[in-house]
Amino acid sequence: MDDGELCGYVDGHAREWHAMTIFGGRLGAHDRREDAEQQVLDVGLASLAERWTLIDPASDEVQVVCIQHVSPSAVTLALGYYSLPGVPTVTISRRDLASGRFQLHRR
């Protein structure tokens, strides 16, 4: 964005381009880099205010989560539909998302 706000990035995978959040969550997959870039610009920052689904493939546990804090290396999530004081949280590293240890999908 022109204001210097970090809204995400684009990552190439085989024959497609992935629009990614700043912490490494996938926003979408595209045939053209330009389309992935546009998705990052259109929804990258706004997606941080949405509900996401956290999946732990090791236990098949699926939870609705809210993003509380992001950085290029990790995301902190409130476990539940609302981010209220006292709600349990978990911090997941970008490495854990990239390896598939956890999956995080926009709802």
C-alpha positions in Angstrom: 0.0 0.0 0.0 1.1 3.6 -0.5 0.9 4.3 3.2 3.7 1.8 4.1 1.3 -0.5 6.0 2.2 -4.2 5.7 -0.8 -6.0 4.2 0.8 -9.3 3.0 2.9 -10.7 0.3 2.8 -13.0 -2.8 4.5 -16.4 -2.8 5.0 -18.6 -5.9 4.1 -22.3 -5.6 4.5 -24.6 -8.6 2.2 -23.2 -11.2 0.2 -20.8 -9.0 0.7 -17.7 -7.0 -0.5 -17.5 -3.4 -1.8 -14.3 -1.8 -0.5 -14.4 1.8 -1.1 -12.5 5.0 1.8 -10.8 6.8 2.0 -13.8 9.2 1.9 -16.5 6.4 -1.8 -17.3 6.3 -3.1 -18.0 2.8 -5.7 -15.7 1.4 -6.1 -17.4 -2.0 -4.4 -19.1 -4.9 -4.2 -17.6 -8.4 -2.8 -18.4 -11.9 -1.3 -14.9 -12.3 1.0 -13.1 -9.9 -0.9 -9.9 -10.6 -4.2 -11.4 -9.4 -2.5 -12.6 -6.2 -1.0 -9.1 -5.7 -4.4 -7.5 -6.1 -6.0 -9.8 -3.5 -3.3 -8.9 -1.0 -4.0 -5.2 -1.6 -7.8 -5.7 -1.6 -8.2 -7.9 1.5 -4.8 -8.5 3.2 -5.2 -6.0 5.9 -9.0 -6.3 6.3 -8.7 -10.1 6.7 -7.0 -9.6 10.0 -10.4 -8.5 11.5 -12.2 -11.5 10.2 -12.9 -14.8 12.0 -10.6 -17.6 10.9 -10.7 -21.4 11.3 -7.7 -23.0 13.1 -7.1 -26.7 12.3 -4.7 -29.0 14.2 -4.2 -31.9 11.8 -2.5 -34.0 14.6 -5.7 -34.0 16.6 -8.3 -33.1 14.0 -9.4 -30.3 16.3 -11.1 -27.4 14.5 -11.8 -24.0 16.2 -13.1 -20.6 15.3 -10.5 -18.0 16.2 -10.0 -14.2 16.2 -6.6 -12.6 15.4 -5.2 -10.6 18.2 -1.7 -9.8 17.1 0.4 -10.3 14.0 4.0 -10.0 13.0 6.0 -11.4 10.1 7.0 -14.3 12.3 3.8 -15.3 14.2 0.1 -14.7 14.9 -1.6 -14.7 18.3 -5.1 -16.0 18.2 -8.0 -15.8 20.7 -9.6 -19.2 20.9 -13.3 -18.7 20.3 -15.6 -16.5 18.3 -14.8 -13.3 20.2 -11.6 -11.8 21.5 -12.6 -10.9 25.1 -10.5 -10.4 28.2 -9.6 -13.8 29.7 -10.2 -15.8 26.5 -7.5 -18.4 26.0 -5.0 -17.6 23.3 -2.3 -19.4 21.3 0.6 -18.0 19.3 1.5 -19.9 16.1 4.7 -19.3 14.3 4.9 -18.7 10.6 7.1 -21.8 10.4 4.3 -24.0 11.9 1.9 -22.7 9.3 4.3 -23.2 6.5 5.1 -26.8 7.6 1.4 -27.7 8.0 1.7 -28.2 11.7 -1.3 -25.9 11.9 -3.7 -24.7 9.2 -5.4 -21.4 9.4 -8.3 -20.6 6.9 -10.4 -17.5 6.5 -14.1 -18.2 7.2 
